[in-house]
C-alpha cells in the first residue's frame, strides 16, 4: 500500500502558513483552555452507497479559535463497519483555494504516541495535542489515510475536500461527502466562549455552496472574528442534514446526540438550536402527526440537558417551507405555532428570528424568492448569510 498522504493544517486569508515540520522535542507543560474551533457532526452513510477503497482524504477547514496547540477528533460514530487510520496530518494550504498542502509545513498527528489507530464502529479517536500556533480564521488542510475501505455519507456542501486511492501516483479528485473529521479543538490562553450551532440541513448549510463560508454558522464566525478577543466566541457547526428532534432521521435524534455533538465540545458555553422542520414535514397525519406540543416538550428536554452543564441555549425560529415536498397547510400551521412559542414563551435563554430573516414578506410561509434555490426549503448562500447576520451577538456574551 502506498504510504499515507499527509493532510492538512493552516493557512489563513492573510496569515502565514504553519512553520516547517521538525521532529517534536519535549516541551514544558503550558496552561490554557481547550476550546472547539471547527466541527462536523457524524452521520450515517446509506447502505446503497458503494465502498471507497483504502486511500487518503484531504479536508480544508477554517478555524474559529486561535491557540498554541491543536487536537483533532476522527469519528466512526455511525459507521457500518470498523475502520483503521494508517496516518493523519495537518498542513498549510498551498493556495487560496484547493486541498493541496504546502510542502514543508506538514505536521504528522499521533494517537497515544502512534501514527495509526483503530476506529471501531460507533467510536471516535482523538489525536495527541500537537503544539503549533494557529490563528482565528486560519485554514488547515487535514489529511487522513485509511488502510480499510470506507463508505461515504454523501452531501451537497461546498466544503472543499478530495480523495486519492492508495495506488501509485493516483491523483486527488474532489468529493462531496461528510467528513470523518468531526472536531478540531485548540488550546488558547483565553477562550471567552464557544458556540455550537446545532440543527439540521439548514444549519449544516446543505445548499450553501461557498467553500469559504459554511452555512449561517460560517457567517456568524466571520462576524465574531471582527470582535475584540475578549468578546470573540469560537463557532462549531454540528448540523446534520435530515436530523430530527424527537426521532432518528439522518443520524440519531437531536436529544440523543446532545451528549456526542454538544457536551463533547470543549469549553462550549452556548448552543444556537434550529431544528424541527424535519419532525413536522416527515410526520404523518392524524394521530401520527407531530404537534406543536410534541416539539415544545422536545425543546425543553434539550434545554434541560444543556442547563445541567451550565450551557445557554438560544432558540432559532423555524424557517418557512410551505411548498417544500413534504409540507402541507396543516404542517405549516404547526410550524407557525411552534415559532409563536419560541418567540413569546420561555423555552430558551434567547431567540434568533431566522424565520423573519428569510421569509417572503408577500407570502410569509415561503422563502424570499432571492433566497430560494428552487426546493423551497433550504436557503441559498445569500439566505444563509442573512441568517448569520440575524444573530444578536449580545446573546453570546462570555460568562461572567
C-alpha positions as CSV (number, residue, x, y, z in Angstrom):
1,X,0.0,0.0,0.0
2,X,1.3,3.4,-0.8
3,X,2.4,5.5,2.1
4,X,-0.1,7.7,3.7
5,X,-0.6,11.1,2.2
6,X,-0.4,13.8,4.8
7,X,-3.1,16.1,5.4
8,X,-3.8,19.4,6.4
9,X,-3.4,22.4,8.6
10,X,-3.2,26.1,8.5
11,X,-3.3,28.9,6.1
12,X,-5.5,31.9,6.6
13,X,-6.7,34.6,4.3
14,X,-4.0,37.0,5.4
15,X,-1.9,34.7,7.6
16,X,1.4,33.0,7.1
17,X,1.5,29.2,6.9
18,X,2.5,26.8,9.6
19,X,6.1,26.5,10.4
20,X,8.1,23.8,8.7
21,X,7.8,20.5,10.4
22,X,10.6,19.2,12.6
23,X,10.6,16.2,14.9
24,X,8.9,17.4,18.1
25,X,11.1,17.9,21.1
26,X,9.9,17.7,24.7
27,X,8.4,21.0,25.9
28,X,7.3,22.2,29.3
29,X,3.6,22.0,30.1
30,X,1.6,25.0,29.0
31,X,-1.5,26.4,30.6
32,X,-4.6,27.3,28.6
33,X,-8.2,26.5,27.8
34,X,-9.1,23.8,25.2
35,X,-12.0,25.1,23.1
36,X,-13.8,23.9,20.0
37,X,-12.7,25.6,16.8
38,X,-14.4,23.6,14.0
39,X,-17.0,20.8,13.8
40,X,-18.8,18.4,11.6
41,X,-21.3,16.1,13.3
42,X,-21.1,12.4,12.2
43,X,-24.0,10.9,10.2
44,X,-24.6,7.5,8.7
45,X,-23.9,6.5,5.1
46,X,-26.7,4.9,3.1
47,X,-26.3,1.1,2.7
48,X,-26.7,1.7,-1.0
49,X,-23.5,3.8,-1.3
50,X,-20.6,1.9,-2.8
51,X,-17.4,1.3,-0.7
52,X,-14.5,3.5,-1.4
53,X,-11.1,1.7,-1.4
54,X,-8.3,2.4,1.1
55,X,-6.8,5.8,0.5
56,X,-6.4,9.4,1.6
57,X,-8.9,12.1,2.2
58,X,-8.0,15.8,2.4
59,X,-10.3,18.4,4.1
60,X,-9.9,22.1,4.0
61,X,-11.2,23.6,7.3
62,X,-11.3,27.1,8.7
63,X,-10.6,27.6,12.4
64,X,-12.7,29.9,14.6
65,X,-10.4,30.0,17.6
66,X,-6.7,30.9,17.9
67,X,-4.3,29.0,20.1
68,X,-0.9,27.4,20.6
69,X,-1.9,23.7,20.1
70,X,-4.4,21.5,18.2
71,X,-6.2,18.3,18.9
72,X,-8.4,16.5,16.2
73,X,-11.2,14.1,16.6
74,X,-12.0,11.5,13.9
75,X,-15.3,9.7,14.2
76,X,-16.9,6.4,13.1
77,X,-19.8,7.1,15.4
78,X,-22.5,6.0,12.9
79,X,-20.4,3.9,10.6
80,X,-21.5,0.4,9.4
81,X,-18.1,-1.3,9.8
82,X,-14.8,-0.8,11.7
83,X,-12.1,1.5,10.1
84,X,-8.4,1.8,10.5
85,X,-6.5,5.1,10.2
86,X,-2.9,4.5,8.9
87,X,-1.8,8.1,9.3
88,X,-3.1,11.7,9.6
89,X,-1.6,15.1,9.5
90,X,-2.2,18.8,9.2
91,X,-0.5,21.4,6.9
92,X,-0.9,24.8,5.4
93,X,-2.8,25.1,2.2
94,X,-0.7,25.6,-0.9
95,X,-3.1,28.2,-2.3
96,X,-6.1,30.4,-1.5
97,X,-8.4,27.6,-2.6
98,X,-8.0,23.8,-3.0
99,X,-6.8,21.0,-0.8
100,X,-3.1,20.7,-1.8
101,X,-0.8,21.0,1.3
102,X,2.1,23.5,1.2
103,X,5.3,21.5,1.2
104,X,7.5,21.6,4.3
105,X,4.5,22.6,6.5
106,X,3.2,19.1,7.1
107,X,2.8,18.1,10.8
108,X,2.0,14.4,11.4
109,X,-0.5,13.5,14.1
110,X,-0.2,10.8,16.7
111,X,-2.8,8.8,18.7
112,X,-1.4,7.8,22.1
113,X,2.0,8.1,20.6
114,X,1.2,6.0,17.5
115,X,0.7,7.2,13.9
116,X,-2.0,4.6,13.3
117,X,-5.2,4.0,15.2
118,X,-8.2,1.7,15.1
119,X,-11.6,3.3,14.6
120,X,-14.2,0.7,15.7
121,X,-17.8,1.0,14.7
122,X,-19.5,3.5,17.0
123,X,-16.3,5.1,18.3
124,X,-14.1,8.1,17.8
125,X,-10.3,8.6,18.1
126,X,-8.7,11.8,19.5
127,X,-5.2,12.8,18.4
128,X,-2.5,13.7,20.9
129,X,-2.1,17.5,21.3
130,X,0.1,19.0,18.6
131,X,1.9,22.1,19.7
132,X,1.7,24.5,16.8
133,X,0.4,28.1,16.7
134,X,-2.8,28.8,14.8
135,X,-4.9,31.9,14.3
136,X,-8.6,32.7,14.1
137,X,-9.7,32.4,10.5
138,X,-6.8,30.2,9.5
139,X,-7.3,27.4,7.0
140,X,-6.0,23.9,7.6
141,X,-5.5,21.0,5.2
142,X,-6.3,17.9,7.3
143,X,-5.3,14.6,5.7
144,X,-6.3,11.2,6.9
145,X,-5.3,7.9,5.3
146,X,-7.4,4.8,5.8
147,X,-6.0,1.3,5.4
148,X,-9.5,-0.1,5.2
149,X,-12.3,0.7,2.8
150,X,-14.7,3.4,3.8
151,X,-18.3,4.1,2.9
152,X,-19.1,7.8,2.4
153,X,-22.2,9.7,3.7
154,X,-22.8,11.9,0.7
155,X,-23.9,15.5,1.0
156,X,-24.1,18.7,-1.1
157,X,-21.9,21.0,1.0
158,X,-19.4,23.4,-0.6
159,X,-16.7,22.3,1.9
160,X,-13.5,21.6,-0.1
161,X,-12.3,18.0,0.1
162,X,-10.6,15.5,-2.1
163,X,-9.8,11.7,-2.2
164,X,-7.0,9.6,-3.7
165,X,-6.9,5.8,-3.6
166,X,-3.9,4.1,-2.2
167,X,-2.4,3.2,-5.6
168,X,0.8,4.6,-7.0
169,X,0.5,8.1,-8.5
170,X,-3.2,8.2,-8.0
171,X,-4.5,11.8,-8.3
172,X,-6.7,13.5,-5.8
173,X,-10.2,14.2,-7.1
174,X,-12.9,16.4,-5.4
175,X,-15.6,14.7,-3.5
176,X,-18.7,15.9,-1.6
177,X,-19.3,13.8,1.5
178,X,-19.5,14.1,5.2
179,X,-16.0,14.1,6.7
180,X,-14.5,11.6,9.0
181,X,-13.0,14.6,10.9
182,X,-15.6,15.6,13.4
183,X,-13.9,18.2,15.7
184,X,-10.9,20.5,15.8
185,X,-10.0,21.9,19.2
186,X,-7.4,24.4,20.0
187,X,-5.6,25.3,23.3
188,X,-6.0,29.1,23.9
189,X,-4.6,31.3,26.6
190,X,-8.1,32.7,26.9
191,X,-11.3,31.3,25.3
192,X,-14.2,33.5,26.4
193,X,-16.9,31.4,24.8
194,X,-17.6,28.6,22.3
195,X,-20.9,28.4,20.4
196,X,-22.2,25.1,19.0
197,X,-24.6,25.7,16.0
198,X,-26.9,22.7,16.3
199,X,-29.6,21.7,13.9
200,X,-30.5,20.0,10.6
201,X,-29.6,20.7,7.0
202,X,-30.3,24.5,7.2
203,X,-27.5,24.7,9.9
204,X,-25.4,22.2,8.1
205,X,-25.5,24.5,5.0
206,X,-26.8,21.8,2.7
207,X,-27.4,24.0,-0.4
208,X,-24.8,26.6,0.5
209,X,-22.0,26.1,-2.0
210,X,-19.4,28.6,-0.7
211,X,-16.3,26.8,0.3
212,X,-15.1,29.8,2.2
213,X,-18.2,30.2,4.4
214,X,-20.0,27.1,5.5
215,X,-23.7,27.9,6.1
216,X,-25.0,30.5,8.5
217,X,-22.6,29.4,11.3
218,X,-19.7,30.3,8.9
219,X,-21.1,33.8,8.5
220,X,-21.6,34.1,12.3
221,X,-17.9,33.1,12.7
222,X,-16.9,35.9,10.3
223,X,-18.8,38.4,12.4
224,X,-17.3,37.0,15.6
225,X,-13.8,37.4,14.1
226,X,-14.3,41.2,14.0
227,X,-14.9,41.5,17.7
228,X,-12.2,42.2,20.3
229,X,-10.5,39.0,21.6
230,X,-12.3,39.3,25.0
231,X,-15.7,39.0,23.2
232,X,-14.9,36.6,20.5
233,X,-16.6,33.2,20.5
234,X,-15.4,30.2,18.5
235,X,-18.2,28.6,16.3
236,X,-18.6,24.9,15.8
237,X,-21.1,23.7,13.2
238,X,-22.9,20.5,14.3
239,X,-25.7,20.5,11.8
240,X,-26.8,17.2,10.1
241,X,-29.0,17.2,7.0
242,X,-32.2,15.3,7.7
243,X,-31.8,15.3,11.5
244,X,-34.9,15.4,13.8
245,X,-35.5,16.4,17.3
246,X,-37.7,13.6,18.6
247,X,-36.8,10.5,16.5
248,X,-33.9,9.2,14.5
249,X,-33.8,10.6,11.0
250,X,-30.5,11.2,9.4
251,X,-28.4,10.2,12.4
252,X,-29.7,9.7,15.9
253,X,-32.2,12.2,17.3
254,X,-31.2,15.7,18.5
255,X,-32.0,14.7,22.0
256,X,-29.8,11.6,21.9
257,X,-26.9,13.3,20.1
258,X,-26.7,16.2,22.5
259,X,-24.0,14.3,24.5
260,X,-21.9,13.4,21.5
261,X,-22.2,16.6,19.5
262,X,-22.5,19.3,22.2
263,X,-21.3,18.1,25.5
264,X,-18.1,16.7,23.9
265,X,-17.1,20.1,22.5
266,X,-14.5,21.6,25.0
267,X,-15.4,25.0,26.5
268,X,-18.9,25.0,25.0
269,X,-20.9,27.9,26.6
270,X,-23.8,28.5,24.1
271,X,-25.9,26.5,21.7
272,X,-27.9,28.1,18.9
273,X,-30.6,25.5,18.3
274,X,-32.5,25.4,15.0
275,X,-34.4,22.2,14.4
276,X,-37.9,20.9,13.9
277,X,-38.9,21.2,10.3
278,X,-38.0,17.6,9.6
279,X,-40.1,16.4,12.5
280,X,-43.0,18.4,11.1
281,X,-42.5,17.6,7.5
282,X,-41.7,13.9,7.8
283,X,-44.5,13.2,10.2
284,X,-47.8,11.6,9.2
285,X,-51.3,12.9,9.5
286,X,-53.9,12.4,12.2
287,X,-52.6,10.6,15.3
288,X,-49.2,10.3,13.6
289,X,-48.7,14.0,13.1
290,X,-46.1,15.8,15.2
291,X,-47.9,18.5,17.2
292,X,-46.5,21.8,18.5
293,X,-46.7,20.4,22.0
294,X,-44.5,17.4,20.9
295,X,-41.8,19.7,19.7
296,X,-42.0,22.0,22.6
297,X,-41.5,19.1,25.0
298,X,-38.5,18.0,23.0
299,X,-37.1,21.5,23.1
300,X,-37.5,21.6,26.9
301,X,-35.7,18.3,27.2
302,X,-32.8,19.6,25.1
303,X,-32.5,22.8,27.2
304,X,-32.6,20.7,30.4
305,X,-29.6,18.7,29.2
306,X,-27.7,21.9,28.4
307,X,-28.6,23.7,31.6
308,X,-27.4,20.8,33.6
309,X,-23.9,21.6,32.2
310,X,-24.2,25.3,32.5
311,X,-24.7,25.9,28.8
312,X,-27.1,28.5,27.5
313,X,-29.4,27.7,24.6
314,X,-30.5,30.2,22.0
315,X,-33.6,29.1,20.1
316,X,-34.0,29.7,16.4
317,X,-37.4,30.1,14.8
318,X,-38.1,27.5,12.1
319,X,-37.7,28.9,8.6
320,X,-40.6,28.8,6.0
321,X,-41.1,25.8,3.8
322,X,-44.8,25.6,2.8
323,X,-44.1,24.5,-0.8
324,X,-41.4,22.0,0.1
325,X,-42.2,18.5,-1.0
326,X,-43.1,17.1,2.5
327,X,-45.1,20.1,3.8
328,X,-48.8,21.0,3.8
329,X,-51.1,23.7,5.1
330,X,-51.7,21.7,8.2
331,X,-48.0,21.2,8.8
332,X,-47.4,24.9,8.1
333,X,-49.9,25.7,10.9
334,X,-47.7,23.5,13.2
335,X,-44.6,25.4,12.2
336,X,-46.3,28.7,12.9
337,X,-47.5,27.6,16.3
338,X,-44.0,26.4,17.3
339,X,-42.5,29.7,16.2
340,X,-45.0,31.6,18.3
341,X,-44.0,29.5,21.3
342,X,-40.3,30.2,20.6
343,X,-40.8,33.9,20.2
344,X,-43.2,34.5,23.1
345,X,-42.5,31.7,25.6
346,X,-39.7,30.9,28.0
347,X,-38.3,27.9,26.2
348,X,-34.8,29.2,25.6
349,X,-32.3,31.7,27.0
350,X,-32.7,33.9,23.9
351,X,-34.2,33.9,20.4
352,X,-32.8,34.3,16.9
353,X,-35.7,35.0,14.5
354,X,-34.3,33.1,11.5
355,X,-37.8,32.9,10.0
356,X,-38.1,36.7,9.8
357,X,-34.6,36.9,8.3
358,X,-35.5,34.8,5.2
359,X,-39.3,34.8,4.7
360,X,-41.1,36.4,1.8
361,X,-42.9,39.5,3.1
362,X,-45.6,39.0,0.5
363,X,-46.0,35.3,1.4
364,X,-44.6,34.6,4.9
365,X,-45.0,30.8,4.6
366,X,-42.4,30.8,1.8
367,X,-38.7,31.8,1.5
368,X,-37.8,35.1,-0.2
369,X,-37.5,34.4,-3.9
370,X,-33.9,35.5,-4.0
371,X,-33.1,33.1,-1.1
372,X,-34.8,30.1,-2.6
373,X,-32.6,27.8,-4.7
374,X,-35.7,26.0,-6.0
375,X,-36.5,23.4,-3.4
376,X,-38.5,25.9,-1.3
377,X,-36.8,24.6,1.9
378,X,-33.0,25.2,2.0
379,X,-31.8,28.9,1.8
380,X,-29.1,29.5,-0.7
381,X,-25.8,31.2,0.2
382,X,-27.4,34.6,0.3
383,X,-30.2,33.4,2.6
384,X,-27.7,31.6,4.9
385,X,-25.7,34.8,5.1
386,X,-28.8,36.7,6.1
387,X,-29.4,34.1,8.8
388,X,-25.8,34.6,10.1
389,X,-26.4,38.3,10.2
390,X,-29.6,37.9,12.2
391,X,-27.9,36.6,15.3
392,X,-27.7,39.2,18.0
393,X,-24.1,38.9,19.2
394,X,-25.0,40.3,22.6
395,X,-26.8,36.9,23.2
396,X,-23.4,35.3,23.1
397,X,-21.6,37.3,25.7
398,X,-19.0,35.4,27.6
399,X,-19.9,34.1,31.1
400,X,-19.3,36.4,33.9
